[in-house]
C-alpha cells in the first residue's frame, strides 16, 4: 500500500460541520456513537473507516447467493407470523438443544426438558429482540405488583444501544450501570451486580462475549457467571444474556458457556442470539431470536409485532437456512429428508406449500450445506488471521499500551499510551480525523469514562485487508511518535 501524507489539515470539514452540532460531553453515550459514525461514514470525506458495520464484499464469501435462494424454492414476498414463532420455533429448539449438548452431554435429560418448555420469539435483529424482551419483562413485573419505577442494570463498557432503548422509555424505567473493570476483562462480577441490585431491579443485561472487549466467561470465570445466574433467580430478577458473538470464538472447537447449562430452571433467564456478527453478508438481513422464560411469550409477541412489525419472508429464509446449517454442523450430520419439516410452516410464504422431498432434492443438487461450510470456514480463517496479525502489531507498539480481544470475533479494543495521548476521547477522535484521515470509535461511546489516561478505541476487522488495517494503525502510531519528538 502506497504511503500517504496526512500532515496537512483541511481548513473546512464537511462532515464535522454537518453533524457536530453539540459538544459530545452533552450527549447520551449512544448519541455520541451515532454522531461519530455519521461523521466517518460521510462520503464527502475520504476517511479510512477502521470501525465499519459491513462485511467487505471483496474479502468475505457470501454464505448464500440470491440465485441459490431463488433456485431452492419459490419465495412469496410478505411477512411472517407476529414473532416468527410459527415458522421458526422448532428449528430454534433443535439448535439450542444441540448447543447445550455439545459441551455438557451429561445434562441431556435436563436440557431436553428446558428446551421443550422454553419460550421462543424472533425479531428484526438482536437490538429489536432485546427491546421487545425488556418491555415484556417490565410489563410482567407490573402485572406482578411492582409499583415503584423498575430498574434495569446494564454493564459498561458495552455496545450502548441498550442504554438508548431505556432512555427511549421516557422515564418509565431507571437504568443503573455497573462499570466492569479491565482486570476482569471488562466482564461484571457477581459482587458488582449484587451491590447494584435493589428491591426495584427488574432485569440485568449482560453481553458475552463482550463488545467491545471481546472477552467471555470461560475456565474458572464460569463460576462467576453461575453465581450471577443464582443471584438473579433467587431474587426474581431477569438475567438477559446477549450471546451474539458466540459463534466467533476461536478456535471453533473451544468451549462456549451456554447460560442454560448453568441452571436447571427457565424462570428469570433469557438468551438472545442473532447471526449478524458471525456470518458474512448477513448483517443486513436483521434477524434474531430470544429463548428462555416462557412467561414472556405472549407479551413479547404483542410487543414486537406492534412496534417492529414482522420479519419479511426473504430475511426469514436466510435466517432459517443459516440456523439449520449451524445445527447440522454441531451435530456433525448431513442434511436429511426428515429435517425438511423445519421449512414447512410458512417459511417461504403463507400460501406456499412445501414438498419436503422436492425441497431436499433441490438442497442436495445445489450443494448448499457443503458450500455453506466452506464459505464459513473461509470467513473464519480470514478473521482468525486478522486477529493474529493485529495482536502481534499492537503488542510490540509503544503508542498502543493495552488491548482487549481474547481471540473472539472481529472487534478489537485498543488503549492509547497516556504519556503520548493528552486530552479526552473527542480530542483524540478529531486528531485522527484531521491528521490521519482515519475513523475509529473512541471508548466513551462504550461507557469508558473520559479521562486522559483511559483513551481506548475500537476497530473492526471485517471491512478491509489486514495489511491495510495495520497500515492505518501504523499511521496513527506515526502521528503520536512524531508528536513526541
Secondary structure as GFF3:
##gff-version 3
##sequence-region A 1 485
A	DSSP	alpha_helix	14	19	.	.	.	ID=ss1
A	DSSP	three_ten_helix	24	26	.	.	.	ID=ss2
A	DSSP	alpha_helix	29	41	.	.	.	ID=ss3
A	DSSP	beta_strand	48	49	.	.	.	ID=ss4
A	DSSP	alpha_helix	66	72	.	.	.	ID=ss5
A	DSSP	alpha_helix	85	103	.	.	.	ID=ss6
A	DSSP	three_ten_helix	105	107	.	.	.	ID=ss7
A	DSSP	alpha_helix	108	117	.	.	.	ID=ss8
A	DSSP	beta_strand	119	123	.	.	.	ID=ss9
A	DSSP	alpha_helix	125	143	.	.	.	ID=ss10
A	DSSP	beta_strand	150	156	.	.	.	ID=ss11
A	DSSP	alpha_helix	161	167	.	.	.	ID=ss12
A	DSSP	beta_strand	173	179	.	.	.	ID=ss13
A	DSSP	three_ten_helix	182	184	.	.	.	ID=ss14
A	DSSP	alpha_helix	190	196	.	.	.	ID=ss15
A	DSSP	beta_strand	201	207	.	.	.	ID=ss16
A	DSSP	three_ten_helix	219	221	.	.	.	ID=ss17
A	DSSP	alpha_helix	222	234	.	.	.	ID=ss18
A	DSSP	beta_strand	238	242	.	.	.	ID=ss19
A	DSSP	three_ten_helix	246	248	.	.	.	ID=ss20
A	DSSP	three_ten_helix	259	261	.	.	.	ID=ss21
A	DSSP	beta_strand	269	274	.	.	.	ID=ss22
A	DSSP	three_ten_helix	283	285	.	.	.	ID=ss23
A	DSSP	beta_strand	288	292	.	.	.	ID=ss24
A	DSSP	three_ten_helix	294	296	.	.	.	ID=ss25
A	DSSP	alpha_helix	297	307	.	.	.	ID=ss26
A	DSSP	alpha_helix	313	331	.	.	.	ID=ss27
A	DSSP	three_ten_helix	338	343	.	.	.	ID=ss28
A	DSSP	alpha_helix	356	365	.	.	.	ID=ss29
A	DSSP	alpha_helix	368	395	.	.	.	ID=ss30
A	DSSP	beta_strand	400	404	.	.	.	ID=ss31
A	DSSP	beta_strand	411	416	.	.	.	ID=ss32
A	DSSP	alpha_helix	425	431	.	.	.	ID=ss33
A	DSSP	pi_helix	432	436	.	.	.	ID=ss34
A	DSSP	beta_strand	438	439	.	.	.	ID=ss35
A	DSSP	beta_strand	441	442	.	.	.	ID=ss36
A	DSSP	three_ten_helix	443	446	.	.	.	ID=ss37
A	DSSP	beta_strand	456	460	.	.	.	ID=ss38
A	DSSP	alpha_helix	466	484	.	.	.	ID=ss39
###
